[in-house]
Structure formats: structure tokens, C-alpha cells
Amino acid sequence: MPNTWWYDDDYDVWVCDECNGREFVNWSALVKHLEMSRNHNFCTDCERDFVSWPALRSHWANSSAHSFCTLCDTHFDNDELLHDHDVYDHFPCQGCDQIFASELSRYEHGRQSHPFCIEHRRAFLSQADLRAHLESSAHVQARIPCAAGCGRKFIDYSAMVLHLEAGSCHSGWTRQKIDYKLRSLPAARPYMTSSQRLIAGPTAQTRSSWVATEDSYNDWEQAYECFFCHRLFNSLAGLNQHLTSPRHAYATETGRTGEKLYKCPMENCGRKFSTFSGLVQHAERGGCGVLQFRLQKALDGLTTSMRALTW
């Protein structure tokens, strides 16, 4: 609604027409009146008057100028504080952006409106997310032992291989060592992108020894910069960890990312992967339809061969 107050230059006062021309000596006095009077529904921040309390409340709830909790009618200084309030004092739905006043109301909403895990009382954004949760360690017992014999168990082969690639196994296996050893296995031939990689030793193309120095520091950005992709890092250690990632491990000196080592051998697929764990995960997800069993059988053989390898 249009403002019902105005400034009278002749008398140097503010006038509220809605309240029968009541006068105020300054703006602060008028604002206090607008905030307290039952004749007004005033938003102080926006200096707007609304026709009703519901209209004012709707403005607070929907305007980007306000961070307002509709469940407890509380204002916050910014959206970050409102978000923290929603998370710690209310019950946000994991499957959408709705906030609920009780756990029961969130549960009923999630059960009726989203892919939902009854056991964990949790909603998901999609059926794929729910399926991934149901296949995770939250529901599936870890049965697959570490191929290097460290004693840990995993819910699937890809998780086990990723454990080795990450260097978190005390056996000393890393992604680079797995890549190098698999080149010598005849059983791995159908899964490598280049037969040349099977017979060649480490070369400049396949090495994984890129190491950044203090010369990588970008004074303008005040951060360490990756030579290949120009991503910035706060520390030299962070940059060097990035350089050992699959993205750059086989990069050439020109900066071109190296060829991905692994591929799905199925003619109707042919996807390529930077890591062996990525290929194994692809097989486990059944992306190749009727050919999945053949691929899984071969991968089982590869895993058995890995157990016999020593570095």
C-alpha cells in the first residue's frame, strides 16, 4: 500500500494521515509510532507499510532483504545465521528445502514426498541417492577383505581398491603402484586403454613424479598455482597433493592431461577411467547390462592376482 505519512515543510513535522493527521517532531518519533500503532503493519528495514499483519509477515518470509524464520517469527542478521538456526533449532528435510517444527512432521513429509529410508528416517533427493545409501556400509555388512592383507574389510571391491589407491593401507600400496603392476598382468589387457602400456616401463609420459616448488607461488593471487589447470591452493603441500591426483598424474610437460589408463572392454560401452577403482565401480553398478557378469568375473580374477603381488 502507498505510504500514509509525509513530511510537512511548512511546520517541520512528519504527518501520519492514517492516524487523523497526527504529527511527529522527527523521523525517529514517526518510526516508533509506525512500529507500535495497531493502525500500521510497518517493516522498519524497508520503510514500507502493509495492509495487514499477514501481508507484512509474508513480506518478511519471501523478501530477499530479510532472513526470517516463519516457524518462530524470528529475524536474523543474515541467511547464514538463519540456516544455522534452522539446522540446530528446527528440522530441515534432507530431500528438499522445507523446514519443520518437529521430527514427526519431517518424518511424515519425507515418507510421503521423497525417496525415503525408514530405518534411518532420512529423505533423499533421488532414487539413485537412496539406492546408493542402501548399498552403503550403513546397510551392507563389510565382507571383502583388503587384497593387501591389512585386515580391513569393505562393502565392495571398488571401496577396497580405492583404499589401496589412496595410500591409506599400511601395506604401502598406492594408486601409482597399482597402475604400474597391473601393466604386467595379462588378465588386465582388455581393461587397459593402450597395449603399449602393458609392455613399457615407467616413462616420462606415465610417470607420477610431478613436484611443485616455491616457484609455483602466484604473488598476484597470493596462492600456489597449478601449472596444468591453474587451480589455486593455500599451501605448497596442497598443490603437490593435487599433482598426484588422477587428473595430472600422467600429464605431459606441455600440460596436456595424459590418457586415461583403464576402459570398459564392452563394445556397447567403452567408457574410460583414470583409476582402477573407477573401472571396478562402473562394473559393480551394472552399467553394461547383460555383459556385467563377464566383466565382474574378470575383475574378480584381477583382484586375486593383486593379492599375489608384492612391491
C-alpha positions as CSV (number, residue, x, y, z in Angstrom):
1,M,0.0,0.0,0.0
2,P,1.2,3.6,-0.6
3,N,2.8,5.4,2.4
4,T,0.3,7.3,4.5
5,W,2.9,9.6,6.1
6,W,4.6,12.6,4.7
7,Y,6.8,15.5,5.7
8,D,5.3,19.0,6.2
9,D,8.0,21.5,5.2
10,D,6.0,24.4,6.5
11,Y,5.8,23.2,10.0
12,D,8.9,20.9,10.0
13,V,7.0,17.9,11.2
14,W,6.1,14.4,10.0
15,V,2.3,13.8,9.5
16,C,0.5,10.4,9.6
17,D,-2.7,10.6,7.6
18,E,-3.8,7.1,8.7
19,C,-4.0,8.3,12.2
20,N,-6.0,11.5,11.6
21,G,-3.1,13.7,10.7
22,R,-1.1,13.0,13.9
23,E,2.2,15.0,13.9
24,F,5.7,13.9,14.9
25,V,8.6,16.1,15.6
26,N,11.2,13.9,13.8
27,W,11.6,10.7,11.7
28,S,12.6,8.6,14.7
29,A,9.3,9.5,16.5
30,L,7.3,8.6,13.4
31,V,9.0,5.3,13.0
32,K,8.4,4.4,16.6
33,H,4.7,5.3,16.0
34,L,4.5,3.1,12.9
35,E,6.1,0.2,14.7
36,M,3.8,0.4,17.7
37,S,0.4,1.5,16.3
38,R,-2.3,-1.0,15.6
39,N,-3.2,1.0,12.5
40,H,0.1,0.1,10.9
41,N,2.0,-3.0,9.8
42,F,5.4,-1.5,9.3
43,C,8.6,-3.0,8.0
44,T,11.4,-0.9,9.6
45,D,14.2,-2.1,7.3
46,C,12.3,-1.5,4.1
47,E,10.3,1.5,5.3
48,R,7.1,0.1,4.0
49,D,3.6,-0.2,5.5
50,F,1.4,-3.2,4.7
51,V,-2.4,-3.5,4.7
52,S,-2.4,-6.4,7.3
53,W,-0.2,-8.4,9.6
54,P,-0.3,-11.4,7.3
55,A,0.9,-9.3,4.4
56,L,3.8,-7.9,6.5
57,R,4.7,-11.4,7.6
58,S,4.6,-12.7,4.0
59,H,6.9,-9.9,3.1
60,W,9.4,-10.9,5.7
61,A,9.2,-14.6,4.7
62,N,9.6,-14.1,1.0
63,S,11.7,-11.0,0.5
64,S,15.5,-11.5,-0.1
65,A,16.0,-8.4,2.1
66,H,15.1,-10.4,5.2
67,S,16.3,-13.5,6.9
68,F,13.2,-14.6,8.8
69,C,12.2,-17.8,10.4
70,T,8.5,-18.4,9.8
71,L,8.3,-21.2,12.4
72,C,9.2,-19.0,15.4
73,D,8.8,-15.4,13.9
74,T,12.4,-14.5,14.5
75,H,14.6,-12.2,12.4
76,F,18.3,-12.9,11.8
77,D,21.1,-10.6,10.6
78,N,21.9,-12.8,7.5
79,D,20.9,-16.0,5.8
80,E,23.9,-17.9,7.2
81,L,22.6,-17.3,10.8
82,L,19.1,-18.3,9.7
83,H,20.4,-21.5,8.2
84,D,22.3,-22.4,11.4
85,H,19.1,-21.7,13.3
86,D,17.1,-24.0,11.0
87,V,19.6,-26.8,11.4
88,Y,20.0,-26.6,15.1
89,D,16.6,-25.5,16.4
90,H,14.3,-27.0,13.8
91,F,14.1,-30.0,11.5
92,P,15.2,-29.4,7.8
93,C,14.2,-32.0,5.2
94,Q,17.2,-33.7,3.6
95,G,15.3,-34.1,0.4
96,C,14.2,-30.5,-0.2
97,D,14.4,-27.0,1.3
98,Q,11.4,-27.3,3.7
99,I,11.9,-26.8,7.4
100,F,9.7,-28.4,10.0
101,A,8.9,-27.7,13.6
102,S,9.1,-31.3,14.8
103,E,10.8,-34.5,13.9
104,L,7.5,-36.2,13.4
105,S,6.3,-33.7,10.8
106,R,9.6,-34.0,8.9
107,Y,9.3,-37.8,9.0
108,E,5.8,-37.9,7.6
109,H,6.7,-35.4,4.9
110,G,9.8,-37.3,3.9
111,R,8.0,-40.7,3.9
112,Q,5.2,-39.3,1.7
113,S,7.1,-37.0,-0.6
114,H,10.7,-38.3,-1.2
115,P,12.7,-41.5,-1.7
116,F,13.0,-42.5,2.0
117,C,14.9,-44.8,4.3
118,I,12.6,-45.9,7.0
119,E,15.4,-47.4,9.2
120,H,17.3,-44.1,9.3
121,R,14.3,-41.8,9.0
122,R,16.1,-40.0,6.2
123,A,14.8,-38.5,2.9
124,F,16.9,-38.4,-0.3
125,L,16.9,-36.2,-3.4
126,S,16.6,-39.0,-5.8
127,Q,16.0,-42.8,-6.1
128,A,19.7,-43.1,-7.1
129,D,20.8,-41.4,-3.9
130,L,18.5,-43.7,-1.8
131,R,19.9,-46.8,-3.7
132,A,23.5,-45.7,-3.0
133,H,22.6,-45.3,0.7
134,L,21.0,-48.7,0.8
135,E,24.1,-50.2,-0.8
136,S,26.5,-48.4,1.6
137,S,28.0,-49.5,4.8
138,A,25.0,-48.1,6.6
139,H,23.1,-51.2,5.4
140,V,25.6,-53.6,3.9
141,Q,28.0,-55.6,6.0
142,A,31.6,-55.2,5.0
143,R,32.7,-58.6,3.8
144,I,35.5,-58.0,1.3
145,P,39.0,-58.1,2.9
146,C,41.8,-55.8,1.8
147,A,43.7,-57.5,-1.1
148,A,47.0,-56.5,0.6
149,G,46.1,-58.2,3.8
150,C,45.9,-55.3,6.2
151,G,42.8,-56.7,7.9
152,R,40.3,-54.1,6.9
153,K,37.0,-55.1,5.2
154,F,34.9,-53.3,2.7
155,I,31.4,-53.5,1.3
156,D,32.5,-53.8,-2.3
157,Y,35.6,-54.2,-4.5
158,S,35.8,-50.6,-5.6
159,A,35.9,-49.4,-2.0
160,M,38.7,-51.9,-1.3
161,V,40.7,-50.8,-4.4
162,L,40.2,-47.1,-3.5
163,H,41.6,-47.8,0.0
164,L,44.8,-49.1,-1.7
165,E,44.9,-46.3,-4.2
166,A,44.6,-43.6,-1.5
167,G,47.7,-44.9,0.2
168,S,45.8,-45.4,3.4
169,C,46.8,-49.1,3.7
170,H,49.8,-49.8,5.8
171,S,51.0,-52.3,3.1
172,G,52.4,-49.3,1.2
173,W,50.2,-49.8,-1.9
174,T,49.3,-46.6,-3.8
175,R,47.5,-45.8,-7.0
176,Q,50.7,-45.4,-8.9
177,K,52.0,-48.8,-7.7
178,I,48.7,-50.4,-8.7
179,D,48.8,-48.8,-12.1
180,Y,52.4,-50.0,-12.7
181,K,51.8,-53.5,-11.5
182,L,48.6,-54.0,-13.5
183,R,50.5,-53.3,-16.7
184,S,52.4,-56.6,-16.2
185,L,49.2,-58.7,-15.8
186,P,47.9,-60.5,-19.0
187,A,44.4,-60.5,-17.4
188,A,44.5,-56.7,-17.3
189,R,45.0,-56.4,-21.1
190,P,41.3,-56.0,-22.0
191,Y,40.9,-53.2,-19.4
192,M,43.8,-51.0,-20.4
193,T,43.4,-48.2,-22.9
194,S,46.8,-48.9,-24.7
195,S,48.5,-52.2,-25.2
196,Q,51.8,-50.2,-25.2
197,R,51.3,-49.5,-21.5
198,L,51.4,-53.3,-20.8
199,I,54.9,-53.8,-22.0
200,A,56.5,-50.4,-21.4
201,G,58.1,-49.5,-18.1
202,P,57.7,-46.1,-16.5
203,T,58.3,-43.3,-19.0
204,A,58.1,-39.5,-19.0
205,Q,54.5,-39.9,-20.2
206,T,53.4,-42.3,-17.4
207,R,55.5,-41.0,-14.6
208,S,53.8,-39.7,-11.5
209,S,56.7,-37.6,-10.2
210,W,55.5,-34.0,-10.8
211,V,56.6,-31.9,-7.8
212,A,55.8,-28.2,-7.4
213,T,58.3,-25.8,-5.8
214,E,58.1,-22.4,-4.3
215,D,58.3,-21.0,-7.9
216,S,54.6,-22.0,-8.2
217,Y,53.6,-19.2,-5.9
218,N,51.5,-16.6,-7.6
219,D,52.1,-13.2,-6.0
220,W,49.1,-11.7,-7.6
221,E,46.7,-14.4,-6.3
222,Q,48.7,-14.9,-3.1
223,A,48.3,-18.7,-3.6
224,Y,50.2,-21.6,-5.2
225,E,49.0,-22.2,-8.8
226,C,48.8,-25.5,-10.7
227,F,50.9,-25.2,-13.9
228,F,48.4,-27.6,-15.7
229,C,44.9,-26.3,-14.8
230,H,45.7,-23.0,-12.9
231,R,43.8,-24.1,-9.8
232,L,44.9,-22.2,-6.7
233,F,46.0,-23.7,-3.4
234,N,46.7,-22.2,0.0
235,S,49.8,-24.3,0.6
236,L,52.5,-26.0,-1.4
237,A,51.6,-29.3,0.2
238,G,48.1,-28.9,-1.1
239,L,49.3,-28.2,-4.6
240,N,51.6,-31.3,-4.6
241,Q,48.8,-33.5,-3.4
242,H,46.7,-32.2,-6.3
243,L,49.5,-33.1,-8.7
244,T,49.4,-36.7,-7.6
245,S,45.7,-36.9,-8.3
246,P,44.4,-38.9,-11.4
247,R,43.8,-35.7,-13.2
248,H,47.5,-34.8,-13.6
249,A,49.5,-38.0,-12.6
250,Y,50.1,-38.8,-16.3
251,A,50.2,-35.3,-17.7
252,T,52.8,-34.4,-20.3
253,E,55.2,-31.5,-19.9
254,T,53.1,-29.5,-22.3
255,G,50.3,-29.6,-19.7
256,R,48.1,-32.0,-21.7
257,T,46.3,-34.4,-19.4
258,G,47.6,-37.9,-20.1
259,E,45.5,-40.7,-21.5
260,K,43.2,-42.5,-19.0
261,L,44.6,-45.9,-18.2
262,Y,41.5,-48.0,-17.9
263,K,38.5,-48.7,-20.1
264,C,35.4,-50.8,-20.1
265,P,36.0,-53.6,-22.6
266,M,32.4,-53.9,-23.6
267,E,31.6,-52.8,-27.2
268,N,28.4,-51.2,-26.2
269,C,30.2,-49.0,-23.6
270,G,33.9,-48.2,-23.9
271,R,34.0,-45.7,-21.1
272,K,37.4,-44.7,-19.9
273,F,38.6,-44.3,-16.3
274,S,41.6,-42.6,-14.6
275,T,41.7,-45.2,-11.8
276,F,41.3,-48.9,-11.5
277,S,38.7,-48.3,-8.7
278,G,36.7,-46.2,-11.1
279,L,36.5,-49.1,-13.5
280,V,35.6,-51.6,-10.7
281,Q,32.8,-49.2,-9.5
282,H,31.5,-49.0,-13.1
283,A,31.3,-52.8,-13.2
284,E,29.6,-53.0,-9.8
285,R,26.9,-50.5,-10.9
286,G,25.9,-52.8,-13.8
287,G,26.2,-50.1,-16.4
288,C,26.9,-52.7,-19.1
289,G,23.7,-54.7,-18.7
290,V,23.9,-58.3,-19.7
291,L,27.7,-58.2,-20.0
292,Q,28.1,-57.3,-16.4
293,F,28.7,-60.9,-15.2
294,R,31.6,-61.4,-17.6
295,L,33.2,-58.2,-16.5
296,Q,32.7,-58.9,-12.8
297,K,34.2,-62.4,-13.2
298,A,37.3,-60.9,-14.9
299,L,37.6,-58.3,-12.2
300,D,37.5,-61.0,-9.5
301,G,40.4,-62.6,-11.2
302,L,42.3,-59.3,-11.2
303,T,41.7,-58.9,-7.5
304,T,43.0,-62.4,-6.9
305,S,46.1,-61.6,-8.9
306,M,46.6,-58.4,-6.8
307,R,46.8,-60.4,-3.6
308,A,49.8,-62.3,-5.0
309,L,51.7,-59.1,-6.0
310,T,54.4,-57.7,-3.8
311,W,56.2,-54.4,-4.2
